[in-house]
Amino acid sequence: MELAAYIPAFVALFVIIDPIGMAPLFVALTAGMDAVHRRKVAIRSCLVAFGLLTLFGMAGEAVLNFLGISMPAFRMAGGILLFLTALDMLFERRSQRRQGQAEAEHSDDPSVFPLAIPLIAGPGSIATMILLTGQEGGDLLHIALIHAVMAIVLLAVFTLFLLAGRLERLLGETGINVVTRLLGMLLAALSVQFVIDGLRDLAVI
């Protein structure tokens, strides 16, 4: 099993979680915190997100089977959901929604809400984990590698959280908007591929 085959999985998770786009929001949510407290928030949010994504990656398909939903149907529905997310990214709607969530009332510790849920482990990333782990017939090595890829993406999230202040100053608002749009284009293409894979599984094409 070639590791290069998991590059699309990394791209899908990286794009849907969008660590670069979340970095400025992390700065806003942790404004006024010292470096130690900000680091604790970053660690806690990534660990909570890791637990949730692992849960759905391991048991998501079993839940679907219990509800009588086939994986091809969920793959197509997930592809449509990811496509809508891509449209939000391309037209700045997701950025505005995230900012609204960031500005909503929250406790002094934003690590669980809104950082872990729904900004990191949101519907899009949960659907992506179920879709990715459902490939290769549920092979245990494949599932383990998908979770390793997810862990790498969350490590990137954690790293960018720690560098969020510098990143925001480096890219500026215009630079972050450009990167978000590029990620949106990649996500749109990947979401269409999910739908095509679902149709192929149903022997429609």
GUTORFI-431818 format. One record per residue (C-alpha): residue number from 1; x, y, z. Coordinates in Angstrom, 1 decimal, padded with zeros to 4 digits. Layout:
BEGIN
{NUM,{X,Y,Z}},
...
//
This chain:
BEGIN
{1,{000.0,000.0,000.0}},
{2,{001.8,003.2,-001.2}},
{3,{001.8,006.1,001.2}},
{4,{001.5,008.5,-001.8}},
{5,{-002.1,007.2,-002.2}},
{6,{-002.9,009.0,001.0}},
{7,{-001.9,012.5,-000.3}},
{8,{-005.5,013.1,-001.5}},
{9,{-006.7,012.2,002.0}},
{10,{-004.3,014.7,003.5}},
{11,{-005.4,017.4,001.0}},
{12,{-009.1,016.7,001.7}},
{13,{-008.7,017.0,005.5}},
{14,{-006.3,020.0,005.3}},
{15,{-008.7,021.9,003.0}},
{16,{-011.9,021.1,004.9}},
{17,{-010.3,021.9,008.3}},
{18,{-008.5,024.9,006.8}},
{19,{-005.8,025.6,009.5}},
{20,{-004.6,028.7,007.7}},
{21,{-008.1,030.3,007.6}},
{22,{-008.6,029.4,011.3}},
{23,{-005.3,031.0,012.5}},
{24,{-006.7,034.6,012.7}},
{25,{-009.8,033.3,014.5}},
{26,{-007.7,031.6,017.1}},
{27,{-006.0,035.0,017.6}},
{28,{-009.3,036.7,018.1}},
{29,{-010.6,034.0,020.5}},
{30,{-007.5,034.0,022.6}},
{31,{-007.0,037.8,022.7}},
{32,{-005.6,039.0,025.9}},
{33,{-004.3,035.6,026.9}},
{34,{-000.6,035.0,027.8}},
{35,{001.5,032.6,025.8}},
{36,{001.1,029.7,028.3}},
{37,{-002.7,030.0,028.5}},
{38,{-002.9,030.3,024.7}},
{39,{-000.8,027.1,024.3}},
{40,{-003.1,025.2,026.7}},
{41,{-006.1,026.3,024.7}},
{42,{-004.5,025.1,021.4}},
{43,{-003.5,021.7,022.9}},
{44,{-007.0,021.1,024.4}},
{45,{-008.9,022.1,021.3}},
{46,{-006.8,019.8,019.1}},
{47,{-007.1,016.9,021.5}},
{48,{-010.9,017.2,021.7}},
{49,{-011.1,017.5,017.9}},
{50,{-008.8,014.4,017.6}},
{51,{-011.1,012.4,019.9}},
{52,{-014.2,013.3,018.0}},
{53,{-012.8,012.7,014.5}},
{54,{-011.3,009.4,015.7}},
{55,{-014.7,008.3,017.1}},
{56,{-016.5,009.0,013.8}},
{57,{-013.6,007.6,011.8}},
{58,{-013.8,004.3,013.8}},
{59,{-017.5,003.9,014.3}},
{60,{-019.1,006.2,011.7}},
{61,{-019.8,003.5,009.1}},
{62,{-021.3,001.2,011.8}},
{63,{-023.7,004.0,012.8}},
{64,{-024.6,004.4,009.1}},
{65,{-025.3,000.6,008.7}},
{66,{-027.5,000.7,011.8}},
{67,{-029.5,003.5,010.3}},
{68,{-029.7,001.7,006.9}},
{69,{-027.7,004.2,005.0}},
{70,{-025.2,002.8,002.4}},
{71,{-021.7,004.1,002.1}},
{72,{-022.2,005.2,-001.5}},
{73,{-025.2,007.3,-000.5}},
{74,{-023.3,008.9,002.3}},
{75,{-020.3,009.4,000.0}},
{76,{-022.4,011.3,-002.4}},
{77,{-024.1,013.3,000.4}},
{78,{-020.8,014.1,001.9}},
{79,{-019.5,015.2,-001.5}},
{80,{-022.4,017.6,-001.9}},
{81,{-021.8,018.9,001.7}},
{82,{-018.1,019.5,000.9}},
{83,{-019.0,021.2,-002.3}},
{84,{-021.3,023.6,-000.4}},
{85,{-018.4,024.3,002.0}},
{86,{-016.2,025.0,-001.0}},
{87,{-018.6,027.5,-002.3}},
{88,{-018.7,029.2,001.1}},
{89,{-014.9,029.4,001.0}},
{90,{-014.8,030.8,-002.5}},
{91,{-017.4,033.5,-001.8}},
{92,{-016.2,034.3,001.8}},
{93,{-019.5,033.0,003.4}},
{94,{-017.6,030.5,005.5}},
{95,{-015.2,033.1,006.8}},
{96,{-018.2,035.3,007.8}},
{97,{-019.9,032.4,009.5}},
{98,{-016.8,031.5,011.4}},
{99,{-016.3,035.0,012.5}},
{100,{-019.9,035.1,013.7}},
{101,{-019.2,032.0,015.8}},
{102,{-016.0,033.5,017.1}},
{103,{-017.8,036.7,018.2}},
{104,{-020.7,034.8,019.9}},
{105,{-020.7,034.6,023.6}},
{106,{-018.3,032.0,024.9}},
{107,{-016.6,031.2,028.2}},
{108,{-013.0,032.2,029.0}},
{109,{-011.9,028.9,027.6}},
{110,{-012.8,028.6,023.9}},
{111,{-011.0,025.3,023.4}},
{112,{-014.1,023.1,023.2}},
{113,{-016.5,025.6,021.8}},
{114,{-016.1,027.1,019.3}},
{115,{-012.6,025.9,018.5}},
{116,{-012.8,022.1,018.7}},
{117,{-016.5,022.1,017.8}},
{118,{-017.5,023.2,015.2}},
{119,{-014.4,025.0,013.8}},
{120,{-012.1,022.0,013.7}},
{121,{-014.3,018.9,014.1}},
{122,{-017.3,020.3,012.2}},
{123,{-019.8,018.5,009.9}},
{124,{-017.4,018.7,006.9}},
{125,{-014.4,017.2,008.7}},
{126,{-016.6,014.5,010.3}},
{127,{-018.1,013.5,007.0}},
{128,{-014.7,013.5,005.4}},
{129,{-013.3,011.1,008.0}},
{130,{-016.3,008.7,007.5}},
{131,{-015.8,008.9,003.8}},
{132,{-012.1,008.3,003.9}},
{133,{-012.1,005.4,006.4}},
{134,{-015.0,003.8,004.4}},
{135,{-012.7,003.3,001.4}},
{136,{-010.6,000.1,000.8}},
{137,{-013.3,-002.0,002.3}},
{138,{-012.7,-000.9,005.9}},
{139,{-009.1,-002.4,005.9}},
{140,{-007.6,-001.9,009.4}},
{141,{-004.3,-000.6,008.0}},
{142,{-006.1,001.8,005.7}},
{143,{-008.1,003.1,008.7}},
{144,{-005.0,003.5,010.8}},
{145,{-003.2,005.4,008.0}},
{146,{-006.2,007.7,007.6}},
{147,{-006.1,008.5,011.3}},
{148,{-002.4,009.1,011.0}},
{149,{-003.1,011.6,008.2}},
{150,{-005.7,013.2,010.4}},
{151,{-003.2,013.5,013.2}},
{152,{-000.7,015.2,010.9}},
{153,{-003.4,017.7,009.8}},
{154,{-004.2,018.4,013.5}},
{155,{-000.5,018.8,014.2}},
{156,{-000.5,021.5,011.4}},
{157,{-003.5,023.1,013.1}},
{158,{-001.7,023.2,016.4}},
{159,{001.5,024.6,014.9}},
{160,{-000.4,027.3,013.1}},
{161,{-002.3,028.1,016.3}},
{162,{001.0,028.8,018.0}},
{163,{002.2,030.8,015.0}},
{164,{-001.2,032.5,014.4}},
{165,{-000.1,036.0,015.4}},
{166,{003.0,035.9,013.1}},
{167,{001.0,034.3,010.3}},
{168,{-001.7,037.0,010.5}},
{169,{000.9,039.8,010.3}},
{170,{002.8,038.0,007.5}},
{171,{-000.2,037.3,005.2}},
{172,{-002.5,040.1,006.1}},
{173,{-006.2,040.0,005.4}},
{174,{-005.7,039.9,001.6}},
{175,{-003.2,037.1,001.7}},
{176,{-005.5,034.9,003.9}},
{177,{-008.4,035.6,001.6}},
{178,{-006.3,034.4,-001.4}},
{179,{-005.2,031.2,000.3}},
{180,{-008.8,030.5,001.4}},
{181,{-010.0,030.8,-002.1}},
{182,{-007.3,028.5,-003.5}},
{183,{-008.2,025.9,-000.9}},
{184,{-011.9,026.3,-001.8}},
{185,{-011.1,025.4,-005.5}},
{186,{-009.2,022.3,-004.4}},
{187,{-012.1,021.3,-002.1}},
{188,{-014.6,021.8,-004.9}},
{189,{-012.7,019.4,-007.1}},
{190,{-012.3,016.8,-004.4}},
{191,{-016.0,017.0,-003.5}},
{192,{-017.0,016.2,-007.1}},
{193,{-014.6,013.2,-007.0}},
{194,{-016.5,012.0,-003.9}},
{195,{-019.8,012.1,-005.8}},
{196,{-018.3,010.3,-008.8}},
{197,{-016.9,007.6,-006.5}},
{198,{-020.3,007.2,-005.0}},
{199,{-022.0,006.8,-008.3}},
{200,{-019.3,004.4,-009.4}},
{201,{-019.9,002.3,-006.3}},
{202,{-023.6,002.2,-007.3}},
{203,{-022.6,001.1,-010.8}},
{204,{-024.3,004.1,-012.3}},
{205,{-021.2,005.1,-014.2}},
//
